[in-house]
Amino acid sequence: MEVAESGTTAAAVAGASPAAGEDASSAAMAVYERVARMASGNAVVVFSSSGCCMCHVVKRLLLGLGVGPTVYELDHLSPGGREIQAALAQLLPPGQPPVPVVFVGGRLLGGVEKVMACHINGTLVPLLKQAGALWL
């Protein structure tokens, strides 16, 4: 799922509907647009929380592979860190922790479970190469 699309993905995820208040809908769209800009700012972007052990695992894995991700520590990001975390939680499957969230090439890869699954099954490195995060 690409968040950086022209609003349709963000609107669908935000649950914007005519019945929703227009101010709430536009505020939600603004958060998703901010996430889209942040996620497309580098080949690999990690939304994290500084005290999260699984965030640390994902960041160490990527660094160990030779990737220099852009990391946004949402608990240190103000204004809007909580709103961004809530928006990211909407993008993940139910029951998954809200952080870490990894974007590769501007596209949502997923949380820690998806990143680890891709690493184990051998698809993570090709994704990183395709996004321009690895050259080898």
Secondary structure, DSSP 8 states (H G I E B T S, - for coil): -BTTSSSHHHHHHHT--TTS-HHHHHHHHHHHHHHHHHHTSSSEEEEE-TT-HHHHHHHHHHHHTT---EEEETTT-TTTHHHHHHHHHHHS-TTS-S--EEEETTEEEESHHHHHHHHHHT-HHHHHHHHTS---
